[in-house]
Amino acid sequence: MKSEYVIETQRLTKQYDGKAGCRNITLQVPRGVVFGFLGPNGAGKSTFVRTLLGLLIPTSGKGTILGAPIGSIESRKRVGYLPELFRYPEWLTGRQLLETHADLCGLSRTERKTRIPYLLERVGLHGRGDEKIRSYSKGMQQRIGLACALLSDPEVVFLDEPTSALDPIGRREVRELMDELRNEGKTVFLNSHLLSEVESVCDHVAIIHKSELVVQGDWRKLSAVKPQVDMTIGPAPSAIWDELSPFIIQKECTGFTDEGRTHWLLTLKQEENIPVMIRHLSDKGIAIYQATPRQPHLEDVFMYWVNKKEAQTAHVDNRETNM
Ligand SMILES: Nc1ncnc2c1ncn2[C@@H]1O[C@H](COP(=O)(O)OP(=O)(O)OP(=O)(O)O)[C@@H](O)[C@H]1O
């Protein structure tokens, strides 16, 4: 039976001379998702990915990819990888680069005959495959790297900042590609600093900071951002706010209309308070013209957890200095 998780690690640690890197990372990546792996610069993301791929030897801990131990040939056979700092031999053409990778993956002649033209097309390099990589723009080089990562039709694809060199059109194409891969049942492990991009393609994320895992899960469910609702209501007595106070953490008047309506931004204790408040207002005969829950943003969730980790680390540092 296939495990629910394609990647699992237990206290995986890779340190450089006993410092930095990543430490005690216990992570589960579900099958068939685009998984966002986030963290500030120097948090340990690339170290963790390179350790998963067997490019670095763990200091301690363990992990599996598709059930095979990390670093084993079995686990490496079934993954694709686009590194952050890609650099390809510039004397090769795009097609020759893919041929070389096809040799490394052990793709048969028949497979590469269909797979290479298909991938050139899929990454937007149709008609450019016979040009030398030296003549490729940075974005085109990133696209050919993406084709290399997908060549063996891997079940798990690691993409490290896959859109860093791409224009907005290219970024959208890569987002669509990630969606397609997910729809095909593949798992994409995405490292990216572009939180708006991650937000639009990922439900599941993990955040690491200062080498350690801070949190993982469906980012919309990670307790961070209090629910907010934009409301427009008709004339109301001020006492109504006292009655609603058990549900509201904060209220902000955001505007008025000529018809005597008022716009409010309300921060609530929990989402379930929205229907309760609406019922209360309408029972009191107060007209509600609109009530729209605000969508949370990944950036808020990210900042919340990174700041929380900062505060914990500062607390531990203070205790150690005072001892
Ligand atoms: N080869 C190395 N030797 C020594 N220290 C290293 C090495 N590679 C990374 N580090 C350190 O390990 C920590 C994590 O680095 P890593 O590159 O994994 O972070 P990252 O989260 O991928 O950062 P970025 O977002 O900037 O790419 C950093 O403090 C870095 O300086």
PDBQT file of the ligand as one rigid body, heavy atoms in Angstrom, charges set to zero:
ROOT
HETATM    1  N1  LIG A 401      28.862  24.720   2.524  1.00  0.00    +0.000 N 
HETATM    2  C1  LIG A 401      28.597  25.405   3.631  1.00  0.00    +0.000 A 
HETATM    3  N2  LIG A 401      29.512  25.585   4.595  1.00  0.00    +0.000 NA
HETATM    4  C2  LIG A 401      29.244  26.254   5.745  1.00  0.00    +0.000 A 
HETATM    5  N3  LIG A 401      28.045  26.821   6.023  1.00  0.00    +0.000 NA
HETATM    6  C3  LIG A 401      27.075  26.682   5.085  1.00  0.00    +0.000 A 
HETATM    7  C4  LIG A 401      27.283  25.986   3.845  1.00  0.00    +0.000 A 
HETATM    8  N4  LIG A 401      26.132  26.023   3.132  1.00  0.00    +0.000 NA
HETATM    9  C5  LIG A 401      25.247  26.718   3.882  1.00  0.00    +0.000 A 
HETATM   10  N5  LIG A 401      25.807  27.105   5.059  1.00  0.00    +0.000 N 
HETATM   11  C6  LIG A 401      25.140  27.849   6.143  1.00  0.00    +0.000 C 
HETATM   12  O1  LIG A 401      23.979  27.107   6.551  1.00  0.00    +0.000 OA
HETATM   13  C7  LIG A 401      22.895  27.999   6.787  1.00  0.00    +0.000 C 
HETATM   14  C8  LIG A 401      21.713  27.600   5.899  1.00  0.00    +0.000 C 
HETATM   15  O2  LIG A 401      22.065  27.849   4.539  1.00  0.00    +0.000 OA
HETATM   16  P1  LIG A 401      21.091  27.451   3.337  1.00  0.00    +0.000 P 
HETATM   17  O3  LIG A 401      21.775  27.800   2.074  1.00  0.00    +0.000 OA
HETATM   18  O4  LIG A 401      20.652  26.056   3.544  1.00  0.00    +0.000 OA
HETATM   19  O5  LIG A 401      19.869  28.445   3.634  1.00  0.00    +0.000 OA
HETATM   20  P2  LIG A 401      18.627  28.829   2.699  1.00  0.00    +0.000 P 
HETATM   21  O6  LIG A 401      17.443  28.831   3.607  1.00  0.00    +0.000 OA
HETATM   22  O7  LIG A 401      18.569  27.948   1.506  1.00  0.00    +0.000 OA
HETATM   23  O8  LIG A 401      18.996  30.328   2.291  1.00  0.00    +0.000 OA
HETATM   24  P3  LIG A 401      18.590  31.221   1.009  1.00  0.00    +0.000 P 
HETATM   25  O9  LIG A 401      17.126  31.469   1.128  1.00  0.00    +0.000 OA
HETATM   26  O10 LIG A 401      19.394  32.456   1.240  1.00  0.00    +0.000 OA
HETATM   27  O11 LIG A 401      18.983  30.459  -0.224  1.00  0.00    +0.000 OA
HETATM   28  C9  LIG A 401      23.422  29.414   6.537  1.00  0.00    +0.000 C 
HETATM   29  O12 LIG A 401      23.804  29.959   7.770  1.00  0.00    +0.000 OA
HETATM   30  C10 LIG A 401      24.619  29.193   5.647  1.00  0.00    +0.000 C 
HETATM   31  O13 LIG A 401      25.590  30.194   5.858  1.00  0.00    +0.000 OA
ENDROOT
TORSDOF 0
